[in-house]
Amino acid sequence: MKLRINHSSIRIRLGKQDIQELKEHGSVRNELIFPGGEKLTYKLEIGGSFHASLDTNHLIVTIPKDESDDWLNSEKLAIETKLERNEGDELILLVEKDLHDLQ
């Protein structure tokens, strides 16, 4: 699972094994370990609605079950949505299949 973040978007790209894990377990997670042992954990999970949260060292992105079922079992490459933020602007969530890993 690859994670890309900028000031207005979170992009998660899943490989074949990540997609299989998401189908079987309802979530997939990864972690980045920094020198000194600190960790950033990021997780994609299937839930009731689109959501993104950050708690200390944990980023969690949730996608709704109905949308994930359709996406996981089709040729559709991505799911995208926009979440309203406190500042009045939006956070873009993009979850996509990694074409290079699916071949």
C-alpha positions in Angstrom: 0.0 0.0 0.0 1.4 3.4 -1.0 0.4 6.6 0.7 0.7 10.1 -0.8 -0.3 13.2 1.2 -0.3 16.9 0.4 -2.1 19.9 1.9 -5.5 19.0 0.4 -5.5 15.3 -0.4 -4.8 11.8 0.8 -4.1 9.2 -2.0 -3.8 5.5 -1.2 -2.7 3.1 -3.9 -3.3 -0.6 -3.4 -1.4 -3.5 -5.0 -2.8 -7.0 -5.6 -2.0 -8.3 -2.1 -3.5 -5.2 -0.5 -6.7 -5.6 -2.4 -6.9 -9.3 -1.4 -6.4 -8.4 2.2 -9.0 -5.6 2.1 -11.5 -8.1 0.6 -10.8 -10.8 3.2 -10.3 -8.8 6.4 -12.1 -5.5 5.7 -8.9 -3.5 6.2 -5.3 -3.2 5.2 -2.5 -1.4 7.2 1.1 -0.4 6.8 3.6 1.4 8.9 6.6 3.6 8.3 9.3 3.2 11.0 11.6 6.2 11.5 15.1 6.3 12.8 14.8 6.2 16.6 11.8 3.8 16.4 8.9 6.2 16.0 6.1 4.8 13.7 3.5 6.3 11.4 0.7 3.7 10.9 -1.8 4.2 8.1 -4.8 2.0 7.6 -7.6 1.7 5.0 -10.8 0.1 6.3 -14.3 -0.6 5.1 -17.0 1.0 7.2 -20.2 2.9 7.0 -19.1 6.1 5.3 -16.2 8.0 3.9 -14.0 9.3 6.8 -10.4 10.3 7.5 -8.9 10.7 10.9 -5.5 11.3 12.5 -4.7 10.3 16.1 -1.1 10.8 17.2 0.8 8.5 14.8 -2.3 6.8 13.2 -4.0 7.8 10.0 -7.2 6.0 9.3 -9.2 6.3 6.0 -12.6 4.6 5.8 -14.6 3.9 2.7 -18.2 2.7 2.7 -19.0 -0.9 2.2 -21.3 -0.5 -0.8 -18.8 1.6 -2.7 -15.9 -0.7 -1.8 -17.8 -3.8 -2.9 -18.5 -2.3 -6.3 -14.9 -1.1 -6.7 -13.1 -4.2 -5.4 -15.2 -6.5 -7.7 -15.0 -4.5 -10.9 -12.5 -3.0 -13.4 -13.1 0.4 -11.8 -9.7 1.9 -10.9 -10.5 4.4 -8.2 -12.8 5.7 -5.6 -12.7 9.5 -4.9 -14.6 11.7 -2.6 -14.3 15.1 -0.9 -14.7 15.7 2.8 -15.5 19.1 4.1 -12.9 20.5 6.5 -13.3 23.1 9.3 -11.7 25.8 7.2 -14.5 25.6 4.7 -12.5 23.9 2.0 -12.2 20.2 1.2 -10.0 17.2 1.8 -9.9 14.9 -1.3 -9.7 11.2 -0.6 -8.5 9.0 -3.5 -8.2 5.2 -3.2 -6.9 3.5 -6.3 -5.7 0.2 -7.7 -2.0 0.1 -8.7 -2.1 -0.8 -12.4 1.5 -1.9 -12.4 1.0 -4.4 -9.6 -2.3 -5.8 -11.1 -0.7 -7.1 -14.3 
